[in-house]
Amino acid sequence: MADLSIENRLPPFYKPLKGRSALDALFETPAFEYSPETSKAFCSAMREAMTFQERRSKFLKSFLKLEGFKPASIKTEKDIAAIPFVSVSALKERDLTTLPEKEIALELKSSGTSGQRSRIQLDKSSLMRVRRMAWKVFEGLGLTDLNRAHDYICFTYDPEVAKDLGTAWTDKLLTGFTKKGEIFYTFRWSKSKNDFYFDVEGAVSAVKKFETSQSLVRLVGFPAFALKLTEEFKKRHGRYPRLNPGSSVVTGGGWKTPADEAINKRVYRGILADNLGIPVENVRDLFGMVEHGVPYVDCKLGNFHIPNYGRVIARDPGTLAPLGCGKTGLLQFITPYLTSYPSLSLLSSDFGSVRKKCSCGLAGPVLEIKGRAGVKKLKGCAISAATML
């Protein structure tokens, strides 16, 4: 199976896709433009993706037949809620890849600790689309900069070692959304322990170096580690670092501490911004799932915006009926970029809701994550990483 090195052999994600399919056309529309044209593009892409996979996936063909659903029925937005969904647990338990192994360009896995790791397998076309989608989302939020170099501190696994971890791939991708300066990965590999460890000394040294040079810096990765770094810096230098005010933070992977306690995101944003000496609107968070691929990223006000490359539906946990805007339920995530894995419509284990709009002025609905469902606690990437704190 190909690893993250395939990124070095693909065209830049900031250049338009050359494909002429409805799938590729969707990802050339602006991420946060909601109009009859973009709605039509989304429905066309969903129809094409589901038709493609129905013809090649024995599982999806049988599943859609069982549900009495035909991809051709996806004509308008009102038809989206009728798309059958696959449970996220099914993708953890079974290999449901649509295409032959020889056509898979990259396999990504979560770093969860519960024994069932999330995974996704991408053919080259799907990989090209998900890269382009991420670029367009960050571009739409004003988080790309190819003219000025940014130094990076990544609170994630070194991609040269963690070749198939979704978080490693994501953060490697994010470092390409600006002109690259120096990149420091804080989760280093120990040959003696045969495991990763948090290189706090190296991270503090990197922050001091970037502070001294007043270069633009972007911190990327698990939230708890970014906060930990500022406290460790203060222990060694008697004060918090003062980064270039144009610096930024893009966290992702879960708001948990080593004690498995949720951190209030809005409080966290203010504390971390103060600790780094940067504006609070420069601290953003990202929510995503390995199986789904669409990035939901904070606006300047700290709200996750849903790009027009995906749709999110909150469903009643008892009846699974759609609940509409503003009501909390199990979240169904829908996206058409995949031609290699049947997670086009995914019922997650996350509770949340969808709001119609945000006061930041950016068009489109807002996603609110309320927590995980279930009696048994599901441990994800953040808890796995937090064992190193």
N, C-alpha and C positions, 0 to 999 in steps of 0.2 A: 504494500500500500504506500502511495506517495506521502511524503511528509511536508512540513512547512517550507522546504526549499523550493517547492513548486512556485512560490510567490516570485522568486527571482526570474522565472521564465514566462511570466504573464505580462501583458501590456499594462501600463499604469492605469490605476482605477479612476484617475481624474480625466481620462480620455473617454469619449462616448463609445458605447458598445457598437460594434459593426453589424450585428445581427439585425434582421428585418422582421423577426417574429413579433407577435403581440406581446410575448414575454419580455423581450428586450426593449420594446417600445415603451412599456410601462416605466421602466427604470431610467428612461431619459426624460420623463416628466419631472417638474419640480417636486421636491419632497413634501412641501406643505402648501401646495396649491390645490384647493378643493373646488372643482367645477364639473359641469356635465361632461366635459372632455376627459378629465382625469378619472371620473367615475366609470365612464365607458371603457377607458383603457384598462382599469382594474378588472372589470367584469370580463373583458376579452382575454386578459392574461390568465384569469382563474379558469375560464372555460378551456383555454388551450392547454394549460398545465394538467388539469384533471383528465382531459381527453387523452393526452400523451401517456399519462401514468396508468389510466384504466386499460389501455391497450397492451401495456408491458408488465404491469404488476398483477400477479395472480391474486394476491391479497386484496388490493384495492378494487379489482374487478368484481370479486365475490362480495366484498363489503358493500359496494355501491348497489349491486344487484339486490342484496339482502335488504338494504334501506329503501329500495325503489327509487333511487336517485340517478338522474342522467345529467352529465356535465353540460349538455346542450341547453339545459333549463336555466343556466346562469345568464340572464340577460340584463337585469337591472340590480340596483342595490338591494331592493326588497327580497331578491332571491338568495342573497348571501347567507342569511340566517338558516336557510334550509339545507345548506351543505353539511353532510354528515361529518362527525368529528371522530378522530382516533384518540384514545386516552394516552396521555404521556407515559403511563406505566407500561403500555403495550410496546412502546418503542424501546423501553429499557430492557424488556424481557425477551424480545424476539428480534431476529435479523429480518427486516422487511425491505431491504434495499431493492429498488426497482430495476436497476441496470446491472449487467454483468460486471464482475469485479475488475475486468480489464479496462472498463470505462470509468472507474472511480479514480478521481485525481487526488482526493484528500479525504481522510477520515478524521473527525474531531470528536473528542470525548470530554466529559466533565471531570472535575477532580473531586467529586463527592465521596463521602465516606460511608454511605449506608449499604454498600455492597452492590447496588444497581447503579451503574454509571450511565448517564445520558450519552448518546452518541448521534452523529449524523454523518452520512457519506455523500460526498459531492462529486458530481462529474464536472468536467471543465466548464461547461456552459453555466451550470448552477453556481460554481465558484466565482466566475466572472460577474454574474449578476449580483451575488450577495456582497461582493467587494464594491461594486458600483453603487449599490443601494446604500451601503454605509457611508461612502463618500458623499453622496447626494444629501443624506440626512445631516451630516456634520456641516456640510457647506450651507445648507438651509438655515442652520442655527448659528452661523458665523464663527464656526470653530475650525476652519481650515485656513492655512497660511503657507503658501508655497514660495513666498518672497523672502521671509525672514526665518533664520535658523532658530530652532527651539531645542534646548537640551532637555533630556527626559530622565525621570526617575520612575521606573516601572515596578509597582508592587505586585509582581507576578513571577511566574517561572521563566527562567532563561529559555527562550524558544530553541536554542541550539541543543538543549537537553530534553525539554518537554515537547517533543515534536508533534504530539497529537492532542495536546490539551487545548480545549476551546479558548480558555482564558489567555493562554500564551499566543494563540493565533490572533485573537482580538487585539491584544495590546501591541503585537508586532504591526498589525494593520494600522492602529491608531497613530503609531509613531511616523507613519508615512503621510499623515494628513497635514503636516507642516514640513517645511524644509528642515532636514535633520541636522542636529548638532551632535553632541555626545549622548549616548544612551547607557544608562546604568540599570541593570536588572537586579533587584534586591533579593530574589529567591535564588540562592546559589546552590550548586550541587556539591555535596560532600562525598568524596569517594570512600572515605573511611567509614562514614555512617550509612552510605548507600541511600541517601535521602537528601531532600532539600532543606536548607536552613535560611533564616532571615538574616542577611548580612547587614546588621544595623550599623556597625562601624563604617563599612564602606558607604552606606547610604548617607550617614552624617557627614562624612568627608566630601561626598559628591555635592550635598546641599551647600556646604561651606564654600566649596570651589565655585559653584554657580552664583552664590550670593556675592562673593568677592568680584567676580567678573561682571555682575549685573546683566547676565545674559537672560534671554527669555527662557523660562522653564515651564515644562508641563509635567505634572505628577499624574500617573495613570495607574489604576488598579484597585485593589481591595481597600475600602475606606478606613478600616481600623488601623492599618499599617501606616497610612499617611499621617494620622493623628499621633500614633506612637512615635514616628520619626521626629515630629516637632518637639515632643516631650524629651526624647533622647538628646536632641540638639541642645535644648535648654540645660539639661544636666551637665553637658560638657562645656558649654560656652556661657552659661549664666543668663542667657536670654534666648528668645525665639529668633529664628532667621528672618531677614528682611529681603525678600526676593524682589526682582524687578516687578513693578506693579502690573505690567502687562502679562505676567505669568498666569498660569491657569491650572486647574485640577479637573480630571475626568475620572471619577470613581466608578466602580462597577463590581458586581459579584456578591453583594449582600451586606446588609447593615447589621452585622453581629459582632459582639465582642468575644474574647476567649471564654467568658462565662456564659455564652449563648444568650446574651441579653440584647434586645433590639435597641439600637441607637436612634434617637429622634433625628431625622435627616435635617430638618430646618435648624435645629440647635447646632448640629454638627457643622453645617455649612458656615455658620457664623463664627464658631470657635476656630475652625481650620483656617478660614480667611484671615482672622485676626492673628493667628499664630504664624502665618506666612507673610503677612503684610500686603495682601492683595484684596481687591474688591470682592465682596461676597458673590456678585453675579458671575465671577470667574470660576466659581466652584460648581461644577456640574456633576450629575450622576447619570448612570446608564443602567437600564434594565434590559436583560436579554436572556434567551434560552438557547442552548446548543441546538435543540431539535427544531427551533423556529427560525432563528437567524435575523429577524428584524430588530434593529436597535431602537429602543425607546429612550430618548435622551432629554435631559432637563433643558428648559428654556432659562432665561435669565432670572425668572421668578422661582425656579426650582420645581417645575412641573414637567412630568413626562408627556411629550407630545407624540401622538400617533401619526406617523407619516402615511401618505396615501398608497404606500406599498403593502400595507397590511390593514386588517380589520380586527377589532376586538369586541367580543360579545360577553357580557356577564350573564350567567345562567343560574337559575334556581338549583341549589345542590340536591334538592329532593326530586323535583319534576324534570329538571334540565330545560325548562322553558326559558326563552329569552326574557330578561328582566327590564330592558330599556335603560336609558341614561340615568345616572345618579343612584342606582340601586346596586348593592353589593352581592356578588355571587361568584361562582366558579368561573374563571376566565377561559374563554375559547379564543385561540389565536389563529388567524387565517392569513396566508400569504401565498402567492403563486410562483415565486422565483425558482422552486425546485422541480427538476425533472429526474432526480435520482433517489428520492426518499419520500414516502407517502405521508409526510407530516404537513400537508397543505392546509389541513384543518385540524387543530390540535386542542383537545380539552386538557388544560393544565391542572396542577394541584394548588394553584394560587388563587386566593380570594382577592377580589378587587372590584372596581367600578369604572365606568366611563362617563366623563363629563363632556358637555357639548363644546365648551370653549374655555380659553384662558384669557385673563386680562392683560397678558403681555402683548397682545395684538397679532400674534402668529395664528394663522388660520388652522382650523381642524380641531378634533376632539383631544381630550386629555385622559391619560390612563392613571388611575390611582391604585397602587398595590397595597392591600390591607394585611397580607400574611399568607401562611400556608394552611391548607386544609388537612383534615385527617386526625385520627387519634394518635397514631404513631408519628413522632416527630421526624420529618424528612430533613436529612442533613445534606447541605449542598456545598458548593465550592468555598463559600466564605468560612464555614465551620472547619472544613479541611485545612484551609490555609491558616486559620486562627490558632491551630495547634502549635504553630511556630512562634507565636508571640510570647 
